[in-house]
Amino acid sequence: MKLSFSTRGWSNLSWNELINIAEEMHFSGIELYKLEQTKSFYQKGAAWDKINTSATVRELRDKGISIPVLDTAIELADASCIDELTWYIEMASAMRVDKVGTVAFIDDEESIKENILKLIPVCEKNKVRLSIKTTGIFADTGRLRNLLDGFASDWLAVTWDMHHPYYDFKESADTTIKNLGAYVE
């Protein structure tokens, strides 16, 4: 198991500071949250600028650190999510990150299905999975399972936020795993 920390709430730290924290605390991963708000990570000359990406990936590998997911708060039911998540999926591919996280708080499964259908080819092309968090409407993991079963795509995954299924739906960890075991990463 790899222990990672999230940059959520730490957007004021530099890339080097995050690497130092991971090393000092013996973490093996850094989850990058809302990358679009941390332009200093990917602007010209930065660690994740296109010309530096390979060197940054190599440095992380040498230090035993990975980026398990580019996490977002992008609403999956919103039509604007296609462009936003496409940007994230392409960035993840360039950064050699295999997952992009998303959420669904708006109860509009038809829009969510339409958006997923548009995003699956983008995921496949970039070899990046779209990971839906068990929060919002999908804290009900039976509902999320039913949605994902309708796609049968290797490019969809689940990020299990243990708090919300339990707190919002009184769902046991056993029930969550029964519902989503094949999808949880």
C-alpha positions in Angstrom: 0.0 0.0 0.0 1.2 3.5 -0.9 0.6 6.3 1.6 0.0 9.6 -0.1 -1.1 13.1 1.0 -3.2 15.6 -0.8 -2.3 19.2 -1.7 -5.9 20.2 -0.9 -5.5 23.3 1.3 -1.8 23.5 0.6 -1.8 25.5 -2.6 0.6 28.0 -1.2 3.5 25.5 -1.1 6.0 25.2 -3.9 6.6 22.0 -5.8 10.0 21.5 -4.1 8.4 22.0 -0.7 5.8 19.3 -1.4 8.6 16.9 -2.5 10.5 17.7 0.7 7.4 17.0 2.8 6.8 13.7 1.1 10.5 12.7 1.7 10.6 13.8 5.3 7.3 12.2 6.2 8.1 9.0 4.2 5.0 9.4 1.9 5.1 7.5 -1.4 2.7 9.8 -3.2 1.3 13.3 -3.6 -2.3 13.7 -4.8 -2.4 17.0 -6.7 -5.7 18.8 -6.0 -7.1 21.5 -8.4 -3.9 21.7 -10.5 -5.4 24.5 -12.5 -5.1 26.7 -9.4 -1.4 26.0 -9.1 -0.1 27.3 -12.4 3.4 27.6 -10.8 3.6 23.8 -11.2 3.2 23.7 -15.0 4.0 27.2 -16.3 7.1 27.8 -18.5 10.2 26.4 -16.8 8.2 24.7 -13.9 8.5 21.1 -12.9 5.5 20.0 -15.0 6.2 22.3 -18.0 6.3 20.1 -21.1 10.0 20.4 -21.4 10.6 19.3 -17.8 8.0 16.6 -17.4 10.3 13.7 -18.2 12.9 15.0 -15.7 10.3 15.5 -13.0 8.9 12.0 -13.5 12.4 10.5 -13.3 13.1 12.6 -10.1 9.9 11.3 -8.5 10.7 7.7 -9.5 14.2 8.0 -8.1 12.8 9.3 -4.8 10.1 6.6 -4.7 7.3 9.2 -5.0 4.3 9.0 -7.4 1.3 11.1 -8.3 -1.6 8.7 -7.8 -4.3 11.1 -9.1 -5.0 14.6 -10.3 -8.0 15.3 -8.1 -10.6 17.9 -9.0 -13.9 19.3 -7.7 -15.3 19.3 -11.3 -19.0 18.6 -11.4 -19.7 15.6 -13.7 -23.2 16.7 -14.4 -22.2 20.1 -15.7 -21.8 20.5 -19.5 -18.5 22.5 -19.0 -16.9 19.5 -17.4 -16.0 18.0 -20.8 -13.4 20.8 -21.5 -12.2 21.0 -18.0 -11.8 17.2 -17.5 -10.2 16.8 -21.0 -7.6 19.3 -19.9 -7.0 17.3 -16.7 -6.9 14.0 -18.6 -4.3 15.3 -21.1 -2.2 16.8 -18.3 -2.4 13.5 -16.4 -1.2 11.7 -19.5 1.7 14.1 -19.9 2.6 13.7 -16.2 2.2 9.9 -16.4 -0.5 10.0 -13.8 -3.1 7.3 -14.5 -6.2 8.8 -12.8 -8.3 12.0 -12.7 -10.8 12.5 -9.9 -14.3 14.0 -10.3 -17.5 14.5 -8.3 -21.2 14.5 -8.8 -23.3 16.7 -6.5 -26.0 17.6 -9.1 -28.7 14.9 -9.3 -28.8 14.6 -13.1 -27.8 11.1 -14.1 -28.7 11.6 -17.8 -26.2 14.5 -18.1 -23.6 12.5 -16.1 -24.0 9.5 -18.5 -23.8 11.8 -21.6 -20.6 13.4 -20.2 -19.0 10.1 -19.3 -19.8 8.8 -22.8 -17.9 11.8 -24.2 -15.0 11.4 -21.8 -14.3 7.7 -22.2 -12.7 8.1 -25.6 -10.5 10.9 -24.2 -9.5 8.7 -21.3 -8.8 5.8 -23.6 -6.7 7.9 -26.0 -4.6 9.3 -23.1 -4.6 6.0 -21.1 -6.0 7.8 -18.0 -8.9 6.6 -15.9 -11.7 8.9 -14.8 -12.3 8.2 -11.1 -15.6 9.2 -9.6 -15.5 9.9 -5.9 -18.0 8.4 -3.4 -19.4 11.7 -2.4 -22.4 13.8 -3.4 -25.1 11.7 -5.1 -22.7 8.8 -5.4 -22.1 8.5 -1.7 -24.9 6.0 -2.3 -22.5 3.4 -3.7 -25.3 1.1 -5.0 -26.3 4.0 -7.3 -22.7 4.5 -8.4 -22.3 0.8 -9.1 -25.5 0.8 -11.3 -24.1 3.8 -13.2 -20.7 2.2 -13.8 -22.1 -1.2 -14.7 -23.9 0.4 -17.6 -20.6 1.4 -19.2 -18.4 -1.7 -18.7 -15.3 0.5 -19.3 -11.8 0.0 -18.0 -11.4 3.7 -18.2 -13.8 4.3 -15.3 -12.9 3.9 -11.6 -13.9 4.9 -8.1 -12.1 6.8 -5.5 -13.6 5.6 -2.2 -14.1 8.5 0.2 -15.0 6.3 3.2 -16.6 9.2 5.2 -19.5 10.0 2.9 -21.1 6.5 2.3 -21.0 5.9 6.0 -22.0 9.3 7.2 -24.6 10.2 4.5 -26.1 6.7 4.0 -25.1 4.7 7.1 -23.4 2.3 4.7 -20.9 -0.2 6.1 -17.4 -0.6 4.6 -18.5 -4.2 3.8 -21.5 -2.9 1.7 -19.3 -0.4 -0.1 -16.8 -3.1 -1.1 -19.7 -5.4 -2.2 -21.1 -2.6 -4.3 -17.8 -1.2 -5.7 -15.0 -3.7 -5.1 -14.2 -4.1 -8.8 -14.0 -0.3 -9.3 -12.2 0.9 -6.2 -8.6 1.9 -6.6 
